[in-house]
Amino acid sequence: MAKNSFNYSEAIAEVERILEKFRTEQLDVDQLTTDVKRATTLIAACRERLTKVEEEVTKILEA
């Protein structure tokens, strides 16, 4: 996912879709590894975005 095109809401929605497949047992064994890797990548990107936003908000509030 390119940094310029990262959309937090879309990333969360995609993670939720992947989780829903697991919850409803709509698992495709051939796709399982790909889905887990994708979810892991998206979660890491979301954490990074949240950290960056938190730092920006802290700077604004300290000004």
N, C-alpha and C positions, 0 to 999 in steps of 0.2 A: 504494500500500500504506500503510495507516494505521500510524502509529508504534506504537500500542497493540497492533495485531494482528500485528506483524512477528514471524515465526518464522524464525530463521536456518536451521535444518535443512530446513524446507519450501522456503525460497528457494533453497538449494543444490540440493535435489532437482529443483526446477523448471528451474534452469539446466542441470543434467545432462540432463534430458529434452530440452531444446532442443538441446543439443550432440549428443545421440544422433541426433536427426533429421538434423542436418548430416552426422554421420559415416556414417550409413546411407543418405545421399542421398535421404531421404524428404522432400525439399523441396517445399513448395507455394509457388510463386513469388508468389502473391497474399498469402501469410501471412509471407513471408520478412522483410519490413521490420518487421512487428509483432513477430515472434519476436526479431529482433536488438535492437529497442528494449526489449523486456521483459527480455531477458537483461542488457542494459547497465544498466537500472534496478536489477535485482536485485543485480548485482555491486556496484554503487555502494552500495546499502543494506547489503550484507554487509560491505564494507570499512569503512563508517561504524560498524557494530556492533562489528566487531573492534577498531577504534581506541578506541571507548568502553570496551570491556571491558578492553583493555590498560591504559588510563589508570586504571580502577577498581582493577585488580589491583596496579598500581604504587603507588597511594595506600595500599592495604591493607598491602603489604609494607614500605612506608616508615614506617608507624605504629608 
